[in-house]
Amino acid sequence: MHEECNGNGCKLVQFAAATDMIIGGTIFTHKNIHKVTWRSPDGVTVNQIDHILIQRKYSSDLRDVRCKRGVNVDSDHHLVMAKIEARISMNKMRSGQRVQKYNVQSLENKEVQRAFRNKIVELSESTSADEESQKGLEKQWSMCEKIMKEAAESVIGMQGPPQRNDWFDDDCAEVTILKNKAYKNMLAKKNTRQAREEYQRRR
């Protein structure tokens, strides 16, 4: 986009060369308007200072890099987007099972505490008659562990999935729509003072 490069740009080029990386924004042909990643507050000075780098061995996966002016990111920088088509191995990987946790918070309830203790005593009494299970420290520990697990599963149960905090309500959605509308209006009117002031007010 520009013929001259400042100190930071030279450092970026040197870093890319030293680490065998490609600067994605410099290898695709686009209009300058789709290369601008930063615009000064007065709307006059523009530059390409945000970049996407990729290892040279994966550069064939990179299909396109350009900025998206129409996306409101509430900044003087534009969103830089890369299109990647990765060649993924067809070998299926086995995903581990999710570890379930006991709902220990329920033990703060006095009735649950009492029921948990009673269940442990009940299970202990039902297994104490089995003399073979009491021989050896390892067998005693295994039996104790089994009793605790059975009592926990029976009384306190497992934790459910985490609950989402629905903070983004209808009012937030309405304000966001108005702000995005003011942002696009500012772009359409080529960053005029009135359009900039309206966008700043909506922010």
C-alpha positions in Angstrom: 0.0 0.0 0.0 2.9 2.4 0.8 6.4 2.6 -0.7 8.2 3.6 2.5 8.4 1.5 5.6 9.0 2.9 9.2 11.1 1.2 11.9 8.3 -1.0 13.1 7.6 -2.2 9.6 11.3 -3.0 9.1 11.3 -5.0 12.3 8.3 -6.9 11.2 10.0 -7.8 7.9 13.1 -8.9 9.7 11.1 -11.0 12.2 9.2 -12.7 9.4 12.5 -13.5 7.5 14.1 -14.8 10.7 11.2 -17.1 11.6 10.5 -18.2 8.0 7.0 -16.6 8.0 4.9 -14.9 5.3 3.2 -11.5 5.8 -0.2 -12.3 4.4 -1.4 -8.8 3.7 1.4 -8.2 1.1 0.9 -11.2 -1.2 -2.7 -10.6 -2.4 -3.9 -8.0 -4.9 -6.6 -5.7 -3.5 -7.5 -2.0 -3.8 -5.9 0.3 -1.2 -9.2 0.8 0.5 -9.2 -2.9 1.4 -5.6 -2.7 2.7 -6.1 0.2 5.1 -6.1 -1.2 8.6 -5.8 2.1 10.6 -7.4 5.5 10.1 -6.4 8.6 12.2 -9.1 10.2 14.4 -9.4 13.1 11.9 -10.1 10.7 9.1 -7.2 12.0 6.9 -4.2 9.8 7.5 -4.5 6.1 6.7 -2.0 3.2 6.9 -1.5 -0.5 6.9 -0.1 -1.4 10.3 -2.0 -4.5 11.3 -0.8 -7.8 9.7 -1.4 -11.5 9.7 1.7 -13.8 9.6 1.8 -17.5 8.7 4.5 -20.1 8.6 5.9 -20.5 5.0 5.2 -24.2 5.1 1.5 -23.4 5.6 1.3 -20.5 3.2 -0.6 -22.5 0.6 -3.5 -22.8 3.1 -3.8 -18.9 3.1 -6.3 -18.0 0.4 -6.9 -14.3 1.1 -6.2 -11.4 3.6 -8.1 -8.1 3.5 -9.6 -5.6 5.9 -13.3 -5.4 6.6 -14.2 -1.7 6.9 -17.9 -2.4 7.4 -17.4 -4.4 10.6 -17.7 -2.1 13.6 -15.0 -3.1 16.2 -15.3 0.2 18.1 -11.8 1.2 17.2 -9.8 3.4 14.8 -8.4 0.1 13.5 -10.3 -2.0 10.9 -10.9 -5.7 11.3 -8.3 -7.8 9.3 -9.7 -11.1 8.1 -7.8 -14.1 6.6 -9.4 -16.8 4.6 -7.8 -20.2 5.3 -8.4 -23.6 3.8 -6.5 -26.0 6.0 -5.8 -29.5 4.9 -6.8 -31.5 7.9 -5.8 -35.1 8.5 -8.6 -37.6 8.2 -7.3 -39.6 11.1 -10.0 -39.5 13.8 -8.7 -38.5 17.3 -10.3 -39.9 20.4 -11.7 -37.2 22.6 -11.4 -37.8 26.3 -14.5 -38.1 28.5 -15.5 -35.1 30.5 -14.7 -35.4 34.1 -17.8 -35.2 36.2 -17.7 -33.5 39.6 -19.8 -34.1 42.6 -22.2 -31.4 43.7 -20.4 -30.6 46.9 -22.2 -27.3 47.3 -25.3 -29.2 48.3 -23.5 -30.3 51.5 -24.0 -26.8 52.8 -27.6 -27.9 53.4 -28.0 -29.5 56.9 -30.5 -32.1 55.7 -28.2 -33.2 52.9 -25.3 -33.5 55.3 -27.4 -35.7 57.6 -28.6 -37.8 54.7 -25.0 -38.2 53.5 -23.7 -39.3 56.9 -26.6 -41.8 57.3 -25.9 -43.3 53.8 -22.2 -43.8 54.7 -23.2 -45.5 57.9 -25.7 -47.7 56.1 -23.3 -48.8 53.5 -20.5 -49.4 56.0 -22.8 -51.6 58.1 -23.9 -53.6 55.1 -20.3 -54.4 54.1 -18.7 -54.9 57.6 -19.9 -58.5 57.7 -17.7 -59.3 54.8 -14.5 -60.4 56.6 -12.6 -60.9 53.4 -13.0 -57.2 52.4 -11.3 -56.2 55.7 -8.0 -58.0 55.1 -5.2 -55.8 54.1 -4.8 -52.0 53.9 -5.4 -51.8 50.2 -8.7 -53.7 50.4 -9.9 -51.5 53.3 -9.1 -48.4 51.3 -10.9 -49.7 48.2 -13.9 -50.5 50.3 -13.9 -47.0 51.9 -13.6 -45.4 48.5 -16.4 -47.5 47.1 -18.7 -46.5 50.0 -17.9 -42.8 49.7 -18.6 -42.8 45.9 -21.9 -44.7 46.3 -23.0 -42.4 49.0 -22.1 -39.3 47.0 -23.8 -40.5 43.9 -26.9 -41.4 45.8 -27.2 -38.3 48.0 -25.5 -35.3 46.5 -25.3 -36.2 42.8 -23.2 -34.7 40.1 -22.7 -31.0 39.0 -24.8 -29.9 36.1 -23.5 -27.9 33.1 -22.4 -24.3 33.8 -25.1 -21.8 33.5 -24.7 -18.9 31.0 -25.0 -15.4 32.2 -27.5 -13.8 29.8 -26.2 -10.2 30.3 -26.7 -9.2 26.7 -30.4 -8.2 26.8 -32.7 -6.5 24.4 -31.5 -3.0 25.5 -27.9 -4.0 24.7 -29.0 -5.3 21.3 -30.8 -2.1 20.4 -27.9 0.1 21.4 -25.5 -2.1 19.4 -27.7 -1.8 16.3 -27.8 2.0 16.5 -24.0 2.2 17.0 -23.4 -0.1 14.0 -25.8 2.0 11.9 -23.9 5.2 12.8 -20.6 3.6 12.0 -21.7 2.5 8.5 -23.2 6.0 8.0 -19.8 7.5 8.8 -18.1 5.3 6.3 -20.6 6.1 3.6 -20.3 9.8 4.1 -16.5 9.6 3.9 -15.9 10.3 7.6 -17.5 13.8 7.7 -17.4 15.7 11.0 -21.1 15.4 11.5 -21.0 11.6 10.9 -18.0 11.2 13.2 -19.7 13.1 16.0 -22.9 11.0 15.6 -20.8 7.8 15.8 -18.9 9.1 18.9 -22.2 9.9 20.6 -23.6 6.4 19.9 -20.4 4.8 21.3 
